[in-house]
């Protein structure tokens, strides 16, 4: 029987060729190696598939959907394909620091937590400048307040225990386009334990076609 990976990485893609290679490269170069990639191709018509297939890695798994869906419905479907004990997400225009998974996985080994997330860099594509997303973190503030006031928990920086998803067969609300992540984390904050790492472990690329922009 084939050993299950410790971490599943979900990538939802629709015509993501512009920045996709850097995203995948940042995954391939992770110092933590025990993972799988679930690449959910939401009927791309560009070179996304070719770029993905250029990574000759058995851990990289490709799924081309029969029918185009919303982003959040796609995430719900992709989660069902995961085999890891923990799940992480990255979009096709963002990327990770090399030790992102290793640092976060070690947190689960030391502490009784359900979700670990971190600070990140906001990278301006136009001029290459970057700035920290969270400039100050208030440990005394309730996680629910932090999520609602500052959107402090980001999907890009999170590593989530897979058992968390069993509370809801469709954890992401497919009717949302922009605030689905916030809604998702706010629901989790009612039931599960979060840990914040004040270290930027990912890069959110700011460009003209950001969905959240």
C-alpha distance (Angstrom), angle and dihedral (degrees) to the residues before:
residue distance angle dihedral
X1 . . .
X2 3.79 . .
X3 3.78 114.6 .
X4 3.80 114.9 -111.5
X5 3.83 116.3 -121.2
X6 3.77 118.7 -112.9
X7 3.82 93.8 -133.4
X8 3.79 132.8 33.5
X9 3.80 117.8 -157.4
X10 3.81 115.9 -156.4
X11 3.80 120.2 -155.4
X12 3.79 117.9 -177.6
X13 3.78 110.9 -162.2
X14 3.78 137.0 -174.3
X15 3.80 113.3 164.8
X16 3.79 94.0 -28.7
X17 3.81 99.1 151.6
X18 3.82 96.2 121.5
X19 3.82 96.5 73.9
X20 3.80 102.9 5.9
X21 3.80 98.8 106.4
X22 3.82 92.3 59.3
X23 3.81 90.7 48.0
X24 3.80 92.8 52.5
X25 3.78 92.8 42.0
X26 3.81 90.4 55.7
X27 3.81 88.7 54.4
X28 3.80 95.1 46.3
X29 3.82 89.4 51.2
X30 3.81 95.6 53.1
X31 3.80 112.6 130.7
X32 3.82 87.3 -139.7
X33 3.80 105.5 74.7
X34 3.81 106.8 179.5
X35 3.80 99.4 94.6
X36 3.79 144.6 103.9
X37 3.79 128.4 -142.9
X38 3.80 120.3 -137.1
X39 3.80 104.6 -161.3
X40 3.79 107.7 -166.7
X41 3.80 107.1 -164.3
X42 3.80 106.5 -161.4
X43 3.82 94.1 -157.5
X44 3.80 98.4 -66.5
X45 3.80 116.2 -168.9
X46 3.80 96.9 -166.4
X47 3.84 131.3 70.8
X48 3.81 95.3 -71.5
X49 3.81 93.8 114.1
X50 3.81 93.1 49.0
X51 3.79 92.0 49.5
X52 3.79 91.5 48.7
X53 3.80 93.1 47.0
X54 3.81 90.5 51.9
X55 3.81 87.1 74.5
X56 3.80 101.7 83.1
X57 3.78 96.0 -157.2
X58 3.81 125.3 132.7
X59 3.80 89.6 -148.2
X60 3.82 90.0 64.6
X61 3.83 110.4 87.7
X62 3.79 122.5 -170.6
X63 3.82 127.2 -150.3
X64 3.81 123.0 -178.9
X65 3.80 109.9 -166.7
X66 3.78 124.3 -132.2
X67 3.80 93.0 -138.7
X68 3.80 130.8 27.1
X69 3.81 113.3 -113.8
X70 3.78 138.1 -180.0
X71 3.80 117.2 -80.0
X72 3.79 94.3 -105.6
X73 3.79 95.2 45.7
X74 3.79 86.6 50.9
X75 3.79 90.6 53.3
X76 3.80 91.2 51.6
X77 3.81 90.5 51.7
X78 3.81 93.7 45.6
X79 3.82 91.6 51.9
X80 3.80 88.9 61.3
X81 3.82 89.4 63.0
X82 3.81 94.7 54.3
X83 3.81 122.0 108.4
X84 3.79 101.4 179.8
X85 3.79 127.5 107.5
X86 3.82 88.7 -128.6
X87 3.81 131.1 37.2
X88 3.78 130.8 -150.1
X89 3.80 131.2 178.9
X90 3.79 134.3 -148.7
X91 3.80 129.6 174.3
X92 3.79 123.2 -136.0
X93 3.81 95.0 -104.5
X94 3.82 97.9 48.3
X95 3.80 133.1 69.2
X96 3.81 143.5 -166.6
X97 3.77 138.4 -121.1
X98 3.84 111.8 -108.4
X99 3.82 94.9 -107.6
X100 3.80 97.7 43.2
X101 3.79 97.5 110.8
X102 3.80 95.7 37.5
X103 3.81 94.3 52.6
X104 3.78 93.0 47.1
X105 3.79 95.9 43.5
X106 3.81 89.6 54.3
X107 3.82 88.7 57.2
X108 3.80 90.8 61.7
X109 3.80 90.5 51.3
X110 3.82 91.8 54.4
X111 3.81 103.4 36.4
X112 3.78 142.3 39.1
X113 3.81 98.6 -115.2
X114 3.80 137.8 134.3
X115 3.81 104.1 -158.4
X116 3.78 129.2 26.1
X117 3.80 120.1 -171.3
X118 3.78 135.6 169.4
X119 3.74 147.1 -160.4
X120 3.80 117.7 -83.9
X121 3.78 143.2 -162.3
X122 3.79 120.2 -108.1
X123 3.78 104.7 -144.7
X124 3.80 118.5 -159.7
X125 3.77 106.5 -143.8
X126 3.81 93.4 -159.2
X127 3.80 97.1 61.9
X128 3.81 105.3 8.5
X129 3.81 93.5 -119.2
X130 3.78 120.0 141.0
X131 3.79 137.2 -160.9
X132 3.79 135.4 -176.9
X133 3.80 116.6 -94.4
X134 3.82 94.7 -147.6
X135 3.80 113.1 40.0
X136 3.79 96.4 175.9
X137 3.78 131.3 13.7
X138 3.79 123.9 -156.1
X139 3.81 109.0 -150.7
X140 3.80 91.6 -168.9
X141 3.79 94.3 57.6
X142 3.79 114.8 98.8
X143 3.78 113.9 -107.9
X144 3.82 91.2 -123.2
X145 3.80 91.0 55.9
X146 3.78 91.7 46.6
X147 3.79 91.6 52.1
X148 3.81 94.7 48.3
X149 3.79 97.9 41.3
X150 3.80 101.1 38.7
X151 3.82 108.3 11.5
X152 3.79 82.8 -127.5
X153 3.81 96.9 164.1
X154 3.80 111.7 72.4
X155 3.78 128.3 -170.3
X156 3.81 89.9 -138.3
X157 3.80 92.8 63.1
X158 3.79 100.0 36.5
X159 3.79 131.7 104.7
X160 3.79 110.0 -167.9
X161 3.78 131.5 -165.8
X162 3.80 105.8 -116.2
X163 3.80 93.2 -135.1
X164 3.82 86.3 67.9
X165 3.81 89.4 71.9
X166 3.79 93.3 58.1
X167 3.81 90.8 76.8
X168 3.79 88.8 74.2
X169 3.81 128.3 24.7
X170 3.82 88.7 -148.7
X171 3.81 105.6 34.1
X172 3.81 94.9 173.3
X173 3.80 119.4 63.1
X174 3.80 104.2 -124.8
X175 3.81 91.8 -156.7
X176 3.81 92.7 69.3
X177 3.79 124.5 86.1
X178 3.80 102.8 175.9
X179 3.80 112.1 14.7
X180 3.79 99.9 41.0
X181 3.81 93.1 110.0
X182 3.79 92.8 51.0
X183 3.80 91.4 47.9
X184 3.81 90.4 48.3
X185 3.80 95.0 51.6
X186 3.78 94.2 42.5
X187 3.81 89.8 56.0
X188 3.81 90.4 48.5
X189 3.80 91.8 49.2
X190 3.81 89.6 65.8
X191 3.80 92.1 62.1
X192 3.79 113.1 17.6
X193 3.80 142.2 59.9
X194 3.82 120.3 -108.8
X195 3.79 129.5 -161.8
X196 3.82 124.4 -163.8
X197 3.81 124.4 -151.0
X198 3.78 113.5 -157.8
X199 3.78 91.7 -146.2
X200 3.82 125.6 98.2
X201 3.80 105.6 -118.7
X202 3.80 100.0 164.4
X203 3.79 143.9 37.5
X204 3.79 122.4 -128.8
X205 3.78 107.3 -159.2
X206 3.81 113.4 -140.9
X207 3.81 112.1 -153.1
X208 3.78 141.3 143.2
X209 3.81 97.0 -85.3
X210 3.83 102.0 46.8
X211 3.81 109.5 142.3
X212 3.82 91.9 -146.8
X213 3.80 91.1 49.5
